[in-house]
Amino acid sequence: MDHDSIVRVAIYPPLGIARVGNSNEYFFASDVPGVAPKPEGGYKDGDNRVKKQVARFRVYAFNADGKPLGELNHNNSTQIEWRVHSANVKAAWYQFNNALDLSDRGISSLYRNSSVTGADRQQMVIDPGSRTISGLNQQGPEYQLDGGKFFDMEVPLGEIRTDEQGRLLYFGGDGHSASLNNAPATTFANNDGWHDDTSDGVIRATVRLSNGQTLEATPAMVAVTPPDFGPGLYGVVTMNDVVQNLFINEMNYPDPAADGVVFYRDIYPMLQRMTNTQWVNQGFYMLFGKNSPSDFTDPDYLAQLSSNSEANKAARMRVFNWFRNPDDAKDTPTKIPPFYGDGFGEYYNTALDNLPVTQIQYARLQKWANGDFETGKLQPPKSFNEMTPGEQINSLNQAPFEECLGGPFHPGIEITWPMRVKLMWEEPYRLKTVKEGESTQLDFGPLLTSEIALSADGPLSKSGPGALTRWLGVPWQTDEASCLSGYNTTYYLPLPSFWAARVPNQVMSEESYQRMQDEKLNLAQRLKHFDYRQDWLRDFGTVYQKKINYMVQRWHDLGIIAQDSSDNQGSDNYLPEQVWKETGRNFDPLSDPTFEQVLIAEGVKEPQTEPLLKAALAVEEKSGKDKKVTKDSIRRQQRTFGRGEL
C-alpha cells in the first residue's frame, strides 16, 4: 500500500460487540454477517465457565476519492496508538419504562436510585478512565479496565490487548452483578442499589505512517453485552435490519435490493431464522420446525417459495399475508413473527403489542410475493480474508449489528431503541461521539420525557462512555430471566416470545438428544425425544423473585444452545440432520428421576431392587434359611424393617 496516497483513516467495526464471560478463555466476534464464531472446544472452558467474546478493531486507509485502500497494521509498517475510554453508568441513569421514541406512547422516567442526590450520584458511575496501548501482543496489569467504583466497591470492566499485527482487542467484564446492601433483586430492569459489569465506550487511534505522516482515525465505539446463549441463531428482525431501515429511508444509504429482490439474499434469511428458532422455542418448533407444513427449510417447500413462477404465487402470497404489516396500527396477534412488541405490558390491543418486520423487509416480502424477484443461489459467504478492502469494510459494518436482536426493545439485550433514531448517527453504521476527554451527560432534569430524549441536544445527540448500555436493565441477568415466552398460559403454544435467539425458552436437552440418536429405539420413540423440549431456566424454579436472583448467581451454569450434526440422514427424513442442543448445563443430572424412568421404559436400565426387598433378602440370607424368598417372608421382613427392628 502506498502511504503517500492515504488522506484519511478510520476504525472498524464502527461499533464492536464484546460479550461478558467468567472464563479466562475467549473467542473473537465474527467479522462476517450471519456467520457465528465457533470457538475450539465450544463456548465454555474445561471448568464449564463461559468464554468471553472479544471485539477486534482494525484501522483502514482511504485515498482522496474516498476509496478504501486496505487495512493498516504492522505488516505495512504502520504504528497505531489506541485510546479506549469505557464506563458503566446504568445506576446513575433514568429508569426504563418503555422506549421513548414510541410517539405519544413513551412513558417518562424518574432517576434510578432517586434517593441518591446531587454530587453523590457520581458514586454510581463506574468509570476506570482512559487507557492507551500500542505495539504488538501487548497485555498486562496496566491495560486492565479497573479502578472504577460503585460507591466503595471496585468494579473491573475488562481489559484491552493488542494482537500480533497491533490491532486492538477489547475484553469485557466477567458478567458479575451485585447489590450494594446485599438486597435481593425484585424487578426486571430497575433494581436500586445494583450494578453490573457490562459497559460501552469510545475507541480512538493515532496512526503513524511509514512516510512520517500522522493521522487521527475516525473513532468507533464498543459495547459489552450479555452472553449469546444461542450462537448461530438470529432474530427474524436483527439490529442490522433495524438500522438499515433507518439508513435507507432517512440517510441515503444504498438499498442492497434497489436493483431487485433476490430470494436467497433478501427473503430466505427471514424465513430460515423463523425455522431455526425451533431450537429455542416450542411454539416456533410447532409452527415452522422440522416436519411442520411450514418448515421454510424443507427442500420441496423451498422449491415452491424460491420460484417466481405464476404457478407458485399462491404459496408465496400465503406466506406474505401471514406477516404483520409494520404500518398497521391495529393489534394483529395472529400475524408473524410471533414476538412480543415494544409496548407489551403497557398497552393492549394495539400494534405495540407485537413485533413487526421493518418497512424495508415488508416491502421486499411484498415484491417477492408478487413474483418480482430473482431466485439467486444459496451459497456460503466469502471468508473475510478473501474479500476486497471495500467488501471487508461492508462486512465489518454489518456483522456486529447482525448478531444483535432488532427487538422487542423492552428494553432489550444488547443495544436498544436509540439505534433507530437518526439523531444518533454521524453516518450509516457510525455513531456520533463526544469529544475526547468528555464524559457522558447523565442529568436531563428530574423527569426524562420523550421530548427531552429526542431533542437536538438531548442524550441521543452524542455518545460517550456508558451511553449505549445505560438504556438497558440493571443488572442484565434480571431482565433476561424475566422476558421469556407464553405469558398467557391459556394459549395453545408458548408464544409470543421475547428474545428466544439470545435468551432461550424451551430447548432440546442433552438427554433428549442422546435418546433421539439411539438407533436401537424405534423411529416413533426417537421422534418423541426429538419433539420434547425442556424449559431452559428449569433449574431456577417458578417463583419470580427467586428465579431472577438465581440468574444473577448462576447464569454461567445455564446451557449454551449450540449447533451439532445429528447424523440422521437415514431416518426417513423425519429426524433433523442439524440440531441446536443444550450444551454445558452445569446442574446435577442425578436429580432427575424421570429420566431414569425413561431409560427403564426403553430397556436401557433395569429397575433397582427396592430397599425393603434388599433388606428382606439380607435377613433371610443371614438367618441361614432357604435362599428362595417367599412372598410371606418378604412381607414379614418388610413389617419388621418398617418398625425399625432390623
C-alpha positions as CSV (number, residue, x, y, z in Angstrom):
1,M,0.0,0.0,0.0
2,D,1.3,3.4,-1.0
3,H,1.2,5.5,2.2
4,D,1.6,8.7,0.2
5,S,-1.9,8.2,-1.2
6,I,-3.5,8.0,2.2
7,V,-5.6,11.0,3.3
8,R,-7.9,9.6,5.9
9,V,-8.1,6.6,8.3
10,A,-11.0,5.1,10.3
11,I,-11.5,2.4,12.9
12,Y,-13.6,-0.7,12.0
13,P,-16.0,-2.0,13.0
14,P,-17.7,1.3,13.8
15,L,-19.4,-0.4,16.7
16,G,-17.9,-3.6,18.0
17,I,-19.7,-6.1,20.2
18,A,-17.9,-7.9,23.0
19,R,-19.7,-10.2,25.5
20,V,-19.2,-10.9,29.1
21,G,-17.9,-14.3,30.3
22,N,-16.4,-15.7,33.5
23,S,-13.7,-17.7,31.8
24,N,-10.1,-16.7,31.0
25,E,-10.6,-18.2,27.6
26,Y,-12.1,-16.3,24.7
27,F,-13.0,-16.1,21.1
28,F,-13.4,-13.3,18.6
29,A,-16.6,-11.8,17.4
30,S,-17.4,-12.7,13.9
31,D,-16.2,-10.4,11.1
32,V,-18.8,-11.7,8.6
33,P,-22.6,-11.1,8.9
34,G,-24.6,-14.1,9.7
35,V,-21.6,-16.3,10.5
36,A,-21.4,-17.3,14.1
37,P,-17.9,-17.7,15.7
38,K,-17.2,-21.3,16.6
39,P,-14.5,-21.4,19.3
40,E,-12.4,-24.5,19.5
41,G,-13.8,-26.7,22.3
42,G,-17.1,-24.9,22.4
43,Y,-18.4,-21.8,24.2
44,K,-17.4,-22.9,27.7
45,D,-14.0,-23.9,29.0
46,G,-13.0,-27.1,30.8
47,D,-14.3,-25.8,34.1
48,N,-17.7,-25.1,32.5
49,R,-17.2,-21.3,32.6
50,V,-18.5,-19.1,29.8
51,K,-15.8,-17.9,27.3
52,K,-15.7,-14.1,26.6
53,Q,-16.4,-12.8,23.1
54,V,-13.7,-10.3,22.2
55,A,-14.2,-7.4,19.9
56,R,-11.3,-6.8,17.5
57,F,-10.7,-3.4,16.0
58,R,-8.7,-2.5,12.8
59,V,-7.7,0.7,11.0
60,Y,-8.4,1.2,7.3
61,A,-6.9,3.7,5.0
62,F,-8.7,5.8,2.3
63,N,-7.5,7.9,-0.6
64,A,-8.7,11.4,-1.7
65,D,-11.6,9.9,-3.6
66,G,-12.8,8.0,-0.6
67,K,-11.7,4.6,-1.9
68,P,-10.7,2.1,0.8
69,L,-7.1,1.1,0.2
70,G,-6.9,-1.6,2.9
71,E,-6.1,-2.3,6.5
72,L,-3.1,-0.6,8.2
73,N,-1.1,-2.7,10.6
74,H,2.4,-4.0,11.4
75,N,2.5,-5.8,8.0
76,N,2.7,-2.4,6.2
77,S,4.9,-0.6,8.6
78,T,2.2,1.3,10.4
79,Q,2.3,2.2,14.1
80,I,-1.1,2.5,15.9
81,E,-1.7,4.0,19.3
82,W,-5.1,3.1,20.7
83,R,-7.0,5.0,23.3
84,V,-10.0,3.5,25.0
85,H,-12.5,5.0,27.4
86,S,-15.5,3.0,28.5
87,A,-17.8,3.1,31.5
88,N,-21.0,1.7,33.1
89,V,-23.4,4.4,34.1
90,K,-26.7,2.4,34.3
91,A,-27.3,3.0,38.0
92,A,-26.8,6.8,37.6
93,W,-29.2,7.0,34.7
94,Y,-33.0,7.0,34.5
95,Q,-35.4,4.1,34.9
96,F,-36.5,2.1,32.0
97,N,-40.3,2.1,31.5
98,N,-40.5,1.7,27.7
99,A,-38.9,3.0,24.5
100,L,-39.1,6.8,24.5
101,D,-39.4,7.0,20.7
102,L,-42.9,5.4,20.7
103,S,-44.5,8.7,19.6
104,D,-47.1,9.7,22.2
105,R,-46.8,6.3,24.0
106,G,-43.3,6.7,25.5
107,I,-43.5,6.7,29.3
108,S,-41.5,9.4,31.1
109,S,-38.9,8.2,33.6
110,L,-37.5,9.2,37.0
111,Y,-33.9,8.6,38.1
112,R,-32.7,5.2,39.1
113,N,-31.6,5.2,42.7
114,S,-33.5,8.5,43.2
115,S,-32.7,8.6,46.9
116,V,-29.1,9.3,45.9
117,T,-28.9,13.0,45.1
118,G,-26.5,15.7,44.0
119,A,-22.8,15.0,43.7
120,D,-23.3,11.6,45.4
121,R,-24.8,10.3,42.2
122,Q,-21.3,10.3,40.7
123,Q,-20.5,7.4,43.0
124,M,-22.7,5.2,40.8
125,V,-20.7,5.9,37.7
126,I,-18.2,3.1,37.1
127,D,-15.5,4.8,35.1
128,P,-12.0,3.4,35.0
129,G,-10.8,6.3,32.9
130,S,-8.9,6.2,29.6
131,R,-6.3,3.6,28.7
132,T,-3.6,3.8,26.0
133,I,-2.0,0.9,24.3
134,S,0.3,0.4,21.3
135,G,2.7,-2.2,19.8
136,L,2.4,-5.9,19.2
137,N,1.0,-8.6,21.5
138,Q,0.6,-6.1,24.4
139,Q,-1.2,-7.1,27.6
140,G,-0.7,-6.6,31.3
141,P,-2.0,-5.0,34.5
142,E,-1.6,-1.5,33.1
143,Y,-4.2,-2.4,30.4
144,Q,-6.9,-3.6,32.9
145,L,-10.0,-1.6,32.9
146,D,-10.0,-1.3,36.7
147,G,-10.2,1.5,39.2
148,G,-13.9,2.3,38.5
149,K,-16.1,2.0,41.6
150,F,-19.7,1.6,42.5
151,F,-19.7,3.6,45.7
152,D,-16.8,1.9,47.5
153,M,-17.0,-1.4,45.5
154,E,-14.4,-1.7,42.8
155,V,-15.9,-3.0,39.6
156,P,-13.4,-4.2,36.9
157,L,-14.9,-3.7,33.4
158,G,-12.4,-5.9,31.5
159,E,-9.1,-5.2,29.7
160,I,-7.5,-4.3,26.4
161,R,-4.8,-6.0,24.5
162,T,-3.2,-5.9,21.0
163,D,-2.6,-8.8,18.7
164,E,0.4,-9.8,16.5
165,Q,-0.4,-7.1,14.0
166,G,-1.1,-4.3,16.5
167,R,-4.9,-4.5,16.3
168,L,-6.9,-3.6,19.4
169,L,-8.6,-6.5,21.3
170,Y,-11.3,-5.5,23.7
171,F,-12.3,-7.9,26.6
172,G,-15.4,-7.2,28.6
173,G,-16.2,-7.9,32.2
174,D,-16.8,-11.3,33.9
175,G,-20.6,-11.0,34.0
176,H,-20.6,-10.1,37.7
177,S,-23.5,-8.2,39.3
178,A,-24.1,-7.3,42.9
179,S,-26.2,-5.2,45.3
180,L,-24.6,-2.5,47.4
181,N,-26.5,-3.7,50.5
182,N,-27.0,-7.4,49.5
183,A,-30.6,-6.7,48.9
184,P,-32.3,-9.1,46.5
185,A,-33.3,-8.1,43.0
186,T,-37.0,-7.5,42.8
187,T,-37.8,-6.4,39.2
188,F,-36.7,-6.8,35.6
189,A,-34.9,-3.6,34.8
190,N,-34.6,-1.0,37.6
191,N,-33.1,-2.6,40.7
192,D,-31.9,0.2,43.0
193,G,-28.6,-0.4,44.7
194,W,-27.5,-2.8,42.0
195,H,-24.7,-2.7,39.4
196,D,-23.2,-5.0,36.7
197,D,-20.1,-5.0,34.6
198,T,-21.4,-4.5,31.1
199,S,-20.2,-1.3,29.6
200,D,-19.5,0.7,26.4
201,G,-17.2,3.4,25.3
202,V,-15.3,5.2,22.6
203,I,-12.3,3.7,20.7
204,R,-9.7,6.2,19.3
205,A,-6.4,5.8,17.4
206,T,-3.5,7.8,16.3
207,V,-1.8,6.3,13.2
208,R,1.8,6.9,12.2
209,L,2.6,6.0,8.6
210,S,6.0,5.0,7.1
211,N,6.3,8.3,5.3
212,G,6.2,10.2,8.6
213,Q,2.6,11.3,8.3
214,T,0.4,11.1,11.5
215,L,-3.3,10.8,11.2
216,E,-6.1,10.7,13.7
217,A,-8.6,7.9,12.9
218,T,-12.3,8.4,12.8
219,P,-13.4,6.9,16.2
220,A,-15.5,3.9,16.8
221,M,-17.4,2.5,19.8
222,V,-17.6,-0.8,21.7
223,A,-20.5,-2.3,23.6
224,V,-20.1,-5.1,26.1
225,T,-23.3,-7.1,26.3
226,P,-24.6,-10.3,28.0
227,P,-23.5,-13.7,26.5
228,D,-25.1,-15.2,23.4
229,F,-26.9,-18.3,24.7
230,G,-27.9,-19.2,21.2
231,P,-24.9,-18.7,18.9
232,G,-25.7,-19.2,15.3
233,L,-29.3,-18.4,15.8
234,Y,-30.5,-14.9,14.7
235,G,-33.5,-12.7,15.2
236,V,-36.1,-12.7,12.4
237,V,-35.5,-8.9,12.8
238,T,-31.9,-8.2,13.6
239,M,-30.4,-4.9,14.7
240,N,-28.9,-4.8,11.2
241,D,-32.4,-4.8,9.7
242,V,-33.4,-2.0,12.1
243,V,-30.6,0.3,11.3
244,Q,-30.6,-0.4,7.6
245,N,-34.3,0.5,7.6
246,L,-33.3,3.9,9.1
247,F,-30.3,4.4,6.8
248,I,-32.2,3.6,3.6
249,N,-35.3,5.6,4.5
250,E,-33.6,8.6,6.0
251,M,-29.9,8.7,5.3
252,N,-29.5,7.9,1.6
253,Y,-27.9,4.5,2.3
254,P,-27.9,2.4,-0.9
255,D,-30.6,-0.3,-0.7
256,P,-28.9,-3.7,-1.5
257,A,-32.2,-4.7,-3.1
258,A,-32.5,-1.5,-5.2
259,D,-31.8,-3.4,-8.4
260,G,-34.3,-6.1,-7.5
261,V,-35.2,-8.5,-4.7
262,V,-33.1,-11.7,-4.6
263,F,-34.8,-14.6,-2.8
264,Y,-31.8,-16.2,-1.2
265,R,-30.3,-12.8,-0.2
266,D,-33.4,-10.8,0.9
267,I,-36.2,-13.3,1.7
268,Y,-34.8,-16.6,2.7
269,P,-32.9,-15.3,5.8
270,M,-36.1,-14.2,7.4
271,L,-37.8,-17.5,6.7
272,Q,-34.8,-19.6,7.7
273,R,-34.5,-17.8,11.0
274,M,-38.1,-18.4,12.0
275,T,-37.5,-22.1,11.3
276,N,-34.2,-22.2,13.2
277,T,-35.9,-20.6,16.2
278,Q,-37.5,-24.0,16.7
279,W,-34.4,-24.9,18.8
280,V,-35.1,-22.2,21.4
281,N,-38.9,-22.0,21.5
282,Q,-41.5,-24.8,21.4
283,G,-44.1,-22.7,19.6
284,F,-41.7,-21.9,16.7
285,Y,-41.0,-25.6,16.5
286,M,-44.6,-26.4,16.1
287,L,-45.2,-23.7,13.5
288,F,-42.0,-23.7,11.5
289,G,-39.9,-26.5,12.7
290,K,-38.8,-29.9,11.3
291,N,-41.8,-31.9,10.0
292,S,-44.1,-28.8,10.0
293,P,-46.0,-28.0,6.8
294,S,-44.5,-24.5,7.2
295,D,-40.9,-25.7,7.6
296,F,-39.2,-23.0,5.5
297,T,-36.1,-25.1,5.1
298,D,-37.9,-28.1,3.7
299,P,-36.4,-28.7,0.2
300,D,-39.8,-29.3,-1.5
301,Y,-41.4,-26.3,0.1
302,L,-38.4,-24.2,-0.5
303,A,-38.5,-25.0,-4.2
304,Q,-42.0,-23.5,-4.4
305,L,-41.1,-20.4,-2.4
306,S,-37.9,-19.7,-4.3
307,S,-39.7,-19.9,-7.7
308,N,-41.1,-16.7,-9.3
309,S,-43.5,-18.7,-11.5
310,E,-47.2,-17.8,-11.5
311,A,-47.9,-21.4,-10.5
312,N,-46.2,-20.8,-7.1
313,K,-47.8,-17.4,-6.5
314,A,-50.5,-18.8,-4.2
315,A,-47.8,-20.4,-1.9
316,R,-45.8,-17.1,-1.8
317,M,-48.9,-15.0,-1.1
318,R,-50.0,-17.3,1.7
319,V,-46.7,-16.7,3.5
320,F,-46.7,-12.9,2.7
321,N,-50.2,-12.5,4.1
322,W,-49.1,-14.2,7.3
323,F,-46.6,-11.4,8.0
324,R,-47.5,-8.3,10.1
325,N,-47.6,-5.0,8.3
326,P,-45.3,-2.6,10.2
327,D,-47.6,0.3,9.2
328,D,-50.7,-1.3,10.6
329,A,-52.0,0.5,13.7
330,K,-54.2,-2.4,14.7
331,D,-53.3,-5.3,17.0
332,T,-52.6,-8.4,14.8
333,P,-51.7,-11.2,17.2
334,T,-52.2,-14.0,14.6
335,K,-49.6,-12.5,12.3
336,I,-45.9,-13.3,12.3
337,P,-43.2,-13.1,13.5
338,P,-44.6,-14.3,16.8
339,F,-42.7,-12.0,19.2
340,Y,-43.9,-9.5,21.7
341,G,-43.7,-5.8,20.8
342,D,-42.0,-2.8,22.4
343,G,-45.2,-1.8,24.2
344,F,-46.2,-5.2,25.6
345,G,-47.2,-4.9,29.2
346,E,-48.1,-1.2,29.0
347,Y,-50.6,-1.2,26.1
348,Y,-53.1,-3.8,25.0
349,N,-54.9,-4.3,21.7
350,T,-52.6,-2.0,19.8
351,A,-49.8,-2.6,17.2
352,L,-47.3,-2.1,20.0
353,D,-48.2,-5.5,21.5
354,N,-46.4,-7.4,18.7
355,L,-43.2,-7.1,16.8
356,P,-43.4,-6.4,13.0
357,V,-40.6,-6.8,10.4
358,T,-39.2,-3.5,9.3
359,Q,-40.7,-1.5,6.4
360,I,-37.9,-2.4,4.2
361,Q,-38.2,-6.1,5.0
362,Y,-42.0,-5.9,4.4
363,A,-41.6,-4.1,1.0
364,R,-39.2,-6.9,-0.1
365,L,-41.6,-9.6,1.0
366,Q,-44.4,-7.9,-1.0
367,K,-42.3,-7.8,-4.2
368,W,-41.4,-11.4,-3.6
369,A,-45.0,-12.5,-3.2
370,N,-45.9,-10.8,-6.4
371,G,-43.2,-12.6,-8.3
372,D,-41.0,-9.5,-8.7
373,F,-37.7,-11.2,-7.7
374,E,-34.8,-13.4,-8.8
375,T,-34.1,-16.7,-7.1
376,G,-30.3,-16.3,-6.8
377,K,-28.3,-19.0,-5.1
378,L,-27.8,-20.3,-1.6
379,Q,-24.1,-20.2,-1.2
380,P,-21.6,-19.9,1.7
381,P,-20.4,-16.4,2.4
382,K,-17.0,-15.4,1.3
383,S,-14.3,-15.7,4.0
384,F,-13.1,-12.4,5.4
385,N,-9.5,-12.7,4.0
386,E,-10.9,-13.3,0.5
387,M,-12.7,-10.0,0.5
388,T,-11.6,-6.8,-1.1
389,P,-11.0,-3.8,1.2
390,G,-14.4,-2.4,0.3
391,E,-16.1,-5.8,1.0
392,Q,-14.2,-6.1,4.3
393,I,-15.5,-2.7,5.4
394,N,-19.0,-3.5,4.4
395,S,-18.7,-6.8,6.3
396,L,-17.3,-5.2,9.5
397,N,-20.1,-2.6,9.4
398,Q,-22.8,-5.2,9.4
399,A,-21.5,-8.2,11.3
400,P,-21.9,-6.7,14.8
401,F,-25.4,-5.5,14.1
402,E,-26.4,-8.8,12.6
403,E,-25.7,-10.7,15.8
404,C,-27.7,-8.3,17.9
405,L,-31.5,-8.5,18.2
406,G,-33.7,-5.9,16.5
407,G,-36.5,-6.1,19.0
408,P,-38.5,-6.1,21.0
409,F,-36.9,-3.2,22.9
410,H,-38.3,-3.7,26.4
411,P,-35.6,-2.8,27.0
412,G,-33.6,-5.3,25.0
413,I,-30.5,-7.5,25.3
414,E,-27.5,-5.9,23.6
415,I,-28.2,-2.4,22.2
416,T,-31.6,-1.0,22.1
417,W,-34.2,1.5,20.7
418,P,-32.0,4.6,20.3
419,M,-30.3,2.9,17.4
420,R,-33.4,3.5,15.3
421,V,-33.2,7.3,15.9
422,K,-31.4,9.3,13.2
423,L,-30.0,11.8,15.7
424,M,-27.6,9.1,17.0
425,W,-25.7,8.7,13.7
426,E,-22.8,10.6,12.2
427,E,-23.3,8.4,9.1
428,P,-24.6,4.9,8.4
429,Y,-23.1,2.5,10.9
430,R,-21.0,5.2,12.7
431,L,-22.3,6.9,15.8
432,K,-21.8,10.5,16.9
433,T,-19.3,10.5,19.8
434,V,-18.3,13.0,22.4
435,K,-15.0,14.8,22.2
436,E,-12.1,13.1,23.7
437,G,-12.0,13.7,27.5
438,E,-15.7,14.4,27.7
439,S,-18.0,12.3,29.9
440,T,-21.5,11.2,29.1
441,Q,-24.1,13.6,30.3
442,L,-26.4,12.0,32.8
443,D,-28.7,14.7,34.2
444,F,-31.5,16.0,32.0
445,G,-33.8,17.0,34.8
446,P,-35.9,15.1,37.3
447,L,-38.1,13.6,34.6
448,L,-36.8,12.2,31.3
449,T,-39.6,12.6,28.7
450,S,-39.7,11.6,25.1
451,E,-39.5,15.2,24.1
452,I,-36.2,15.6,26.0
453,A,-34.8,12.3,24.9
454,L,-35.3,13.1,21.2
455,S,-34.3,16.7,21.4
456,A,-31.4,18.1,19.3
457,D,-29.2,18.4,22.4
458,G,-30.6,15.5,24.3
459,P,-29.0,12.3,25.4
460,L,-29.1,10.8,21.8
461,S,-27.2,13.7,20.3
462,K,-23.8,12.2,21.0
463,S,-22.5,9.0,22.7
464,G,-19.7,8.7,25.2
465,P,-18.6,6.2,27.8
466,G,-21.6,4.3,29.1
467,A,-24.1,6.0,26.7
468,L,-25.3,2.9,24.9
469,T,-25.8,0.4,27.7
470,R,-27.4,2.9,30.1
471,W,-30.8,2.3,28.4
472,L,-30.8,-1.4,29.4
473,G,-31.8,-3.2,32.6
474,V,-29.7,-3.3,35.7
475,P,-28.5,-5.9,36.4
476,W,-28.6,-7.6,33.0
477,Q,-29.5,-11.0,34.4
478,T,-32.8,-10.0,35.9
479,D,-34.1,-8.8,32.5
480,E,-33.0,-12.0,30.8
481,A,-34.7,-14.2,33.4
482,S,-37.9,-12.1,33.2
483,C,-38.6,-11.6,29.5
484,L,-39.4,-15.1,28.3
485,S,-42.4,-16.5,26.3
486,G,-46.0,-17.5,26.5
487,Y,-47.2,-15.4,29.4
488,N,-50.8,-16.2,28.6
489,T,-50.8,-19.9,29.6
490,T,-54.3,-20.4,28.1
491,Y,-52.7,-20.2,24.6
492,Y,-52.1,-23.4,22.7
493,L,-48.4,-22.6,22.2
494,P,-45.8,-20.8,24.4
495,L,-46.0,-17.7,22.2
496,P,-45.2,-14.9,21.7
497,S,-41.6,-14.9,22.7
498,F,-39.2,-12.0,23.7
499,W,-35.6,-12.8,22.8
500,A,-35.5,-16.6,22.1
501,A,-32.4,-16.5,19.9
502,R,-30.4,-14.9,22.7
503,V,-32.4,-15.9,25.8
504,P,-33.8,-19.4,25.0
505,N,-37.2,-20.5,26.2
506,Q,-37.6,-24.2,25.5
507,V,-34.7,-26.3,24.4
508,M,-33.5,-29.8,23.3
509,S,-31.6,-31.1,26.3
510,E,-28.5,-33.3,26.0
511,E,-30.6,-36.2,27.3
512,S,-33.3,-35.8,24.6
513,Y,-30.6,-35.5,22.0
514,Q,-28.9,-38.8,23.1
515,R,-32.1,-40.7,23.1
516,M,-33.1,-39.3,19.7
517,Q,-29.8,-40.5,18.4
518,D,-30.2,-44.1,19.7
519,E,-30.7,-46.3,16.6
520,K,-31.8,-49.2,18.8
521,L,-35.0,-47.4,19.5
522,N,-37.8,-47.4,17.0
523,L,-38.4,-44.2,15.0
524,A,-41.6,-43.3,16.7
525,Q,-39.9,-43.3,20.1
526,R,-36.9,-41.3,18.8
527,L,-39.4,-38.8,17.4
528,K,-40.9,-38.4,20.9
529,H,-37.5,-37.4,22.2
530,F,-36.9,-35.1,19.2
531,D,-40.3,-33.4,19.9
532,Y,-39.7,-33.0,23.6
533,R,-38.4,-29.6,24.8
534,Q,-37.4,-28.5,28.3
535,D,-37.5,-25.1,30.0
536,W,-34.1,-23.5,29.7
537,L,-34.5,-22.0,33.1
538,R,-35.9,-25.1,34.7
539,D,-33.2,-25.3,37.4
540,F,-34.3,-21.9,38.8
541,G,-37.8,-22.8,39.8
542,T,-41.0,-20.9,39.2
543,V,-41.1,-18.2,41.9
544,Y,-40.2,-15.0,40.1
545,Q,-38.0,-13.3,42.7
546,K,-36.1,-16.5,43.3
547,K,-35.7,-17.0,39.6
548,I,-34.2,-13.6,38.8
549,N,-31.8,-13.9,41.8
550,Y,-30.7,-17.4,40.8
551,M,-30.0,-15.9,37.4
552,V,-27.6,-13.4,39.0
553,Q,-25.8,-16.1,40.8
554,R,-25.7,-19.0,38.3
555,W,-26.2,-17.6,34.8
556,H,-22.9,-19.2,33.8
557,D,-24.2,-22.7,34.7
558,L,-27.0,-22.5,32.1
559,G,-26.6,-24.4,28.9
560,I,-25.4,-22.8,25.6
561,I,-27.7,-23.8,22.8
562,A,-25.1,-24.8,20.2
563,Q,-25.2,-26.3,16.7
564,D,-24.4,-30.0,16.3
565,S,-24.7,-32.5,13.5
566,S,-27.2,-35.2,14.4
567,D,-26.2,-37.6,11.5
568,N,-29.8,-38.7,11.0
569,Q,-29.9,-38.8,7.2
570,G,-31.2,-42.4,7.1
571,S,-34.2,-41.9,9.4
572,D,-37.0,-41.4,6.8
573,N,-36.3,-37.7,6.8
574,Y,-38.3,-37.2,10.0
575,L,-35.3,-36.5,12.2
576,P,-33.1,-33.5,11.6
577,E,-29.6,-33.5,10.1
578,Q,-28.6,-30.4,12.1
579,V,-29.7,-29.5,15.6
580,W,-29.0,-26.8,18.2
581,K,-28.9,-28.6,21.5
582,E,-28.2,-27.6,25.1
583,T,-24.5,-27.9,26.0
584,G,-22.6,-27.3,29.2
585,R,-25.6,-27.2,31.5
586,N,-24.0,-27.4,35.0
587,F,-26.7,-28.6,37.2
588,D,-26.9,-32.1,38.9
589,P,-28.2,-34.6,36.3
590,L,-28.8,-37.1,39.1
591,S,-31.6,-35.0,40.5
592,D,-33.9,-36.1,37.7
593,P,-35.6,-39.5,38.5
594,T,-37.9,-39.1,35.5
595,F,-35.0,-39.6,33.1
596,E,-34.1,-42.7,34.9
597,Q,-37.7,-43.9,34.3
598,V,-37.3,-43.1,30.6
599,L,-34.2,-45.4,30.5
600,I,-36.0,-48.1,32.3
601,A,-39.0,-47.8,30.0
602,E,-36.8,-48.1,27.0
603,G,-34.9,-51.1,28.3
604,V,-31.6,-49.4,28.7
605,K,-31.6,-49.9,32.5
606,E,-33.2,-52.4,34.8
607,P,-35.3,-51.2,37.8
608,Q,-33.3,-51.2,41.0
609,T,-34.3,-53.6,43.7
610,E,-36.3,-51.8,46.3
611,P,-34.5,-51.2,49.7
612,L,-37.1,-53.1,51.7
613,L,-36.7,-56.1,49.4
614,K,-32.9,-55.8,49.7
615,A,-33.2,-55.8,53.5
616,A,-35.5,-58.8,53.5
617,L,-33.2,-60.8,51.3
618,A,-30.2,-59.9,53.5
619,V,-32.0,-61.1,56.7
620,E,-33.1,-64.3,55.1
621,E,-29.5,-64.9,53.9
622,K,-28.1,-64.2,57.3
623,S,-30.5,-66.5,59.1
624,G,-29.3,-69.4,57.0
625,K,-32.8,-70.2,55.7
626,D,-33.6,-71.2,52.2
627,K,-32.3,-68.6,49.8
628,K,-35.6,-68.8,48.0
629,V,-37.6,-66.0,49.5
630,T,-41.4,-66.4,49.6
631,K,-43.9,-63.6,49.4
632,D,-44.8,-64.3,53.1
633,S,-41.2,-63.9,54.2
634,I,-40.8,-60.7,52.3
635,R,-43.9,-59.2,53.9
636,R,-42.7,-60.4,57.3
637,Q,-39.3,-58.7,56.9
638,Q,-40.9,-55.6,55.5
639,R,-43.1,-55.2,58.5
640,T,-40.1,-55.8,60.8
641,F,-37.9,-53.3,58.8
642,G,-40.7,-50.8,58.9
643,R,-40.7,-50.9,62.8
644,G,-37.0,-50.2,62.9
645,E,-36.2,-53.6,64.4
646,L,-33.6,-54.7,61.8
